[in-house]
Amino acid sequence: MKQRRATAKAKGFRFKFIGETIAELKKVVWLSRQEVAYLTVLVIVIAVMVGLVLGIIDYGFTRLVNDVFLGS
């Protein structure tokens, strides 16, 4: 009998959780399509720039290690 009560409470909790989640999502101020596009492009540009900088640093260290340790 205790098992059934626990299951019923769990189901009630799920529905309450879903309802509360939907209520919170209604409070969210969503970005406009233009803002989303701008921020997406900004993130992609920054990611590419950071990737290039890290790639250049990696290449430099690779050359340094090859020259110092391998004498190439």
N, C-alpha and C positions, 0 to 999 in steps of 0.2 A: 504494500500500500504506500509506503514511503517513496518507492521508486516512481509511482505514477504522479505523486505530488511534485517531485523534483522535475519530472519531465514537463508537467504543466507549467511550472514556474519558469523553466527555461524557454518554453515557447512564448509565454507572456513577455519575457524579457526581450526576446528577439523582435517581436512586433513593436514593443515600446522603443527599442533601440532604432529600428527602421524609421518609425515615426519621428523620433527626435532628430535623426540624421536628415530627413527630408526637411524638417522645420529649420534646421541650421543652414541647409543649402539654399533655402529661400531668402535668408538674410545676407547671403554673399553678394557683394557688388562685383559683377562680372566685368571683365575688360571688353572694350569694343574690338571689333574685327581689326581695325587699323592699329590699335595698341598691341594686339597679339602678334600681328605681322611684324611690326617694328621690333618688338622685343625678341621675337624668334630670329630675325635676321641679325640682331645685335649679338645674341648668344652664339650663333653660328660663326660670325666674324671673329669674335673674341676667342672662340675655341680653335679656329684655324690659326689665328695669330699666336696663341700660346703653343699650339702644336709645332708651328714653324720655329719658334724660339727654342723650344725644348729639343727639336730635331737638330738645330744648328749647334746647340750646346753639346748634345750627344755626339755629333759628328766631330766636333773639336776635341772632346775627350778621347774619342776613339783614335783619332790621328795622333794625339799626344801619347797615349799608351802604346800605340804601334811604334812610334818613333823612339820612345824611351826604352821600352822593354824588348821590342823585337828588332829594332834597328833597321826597319824597312825604309 
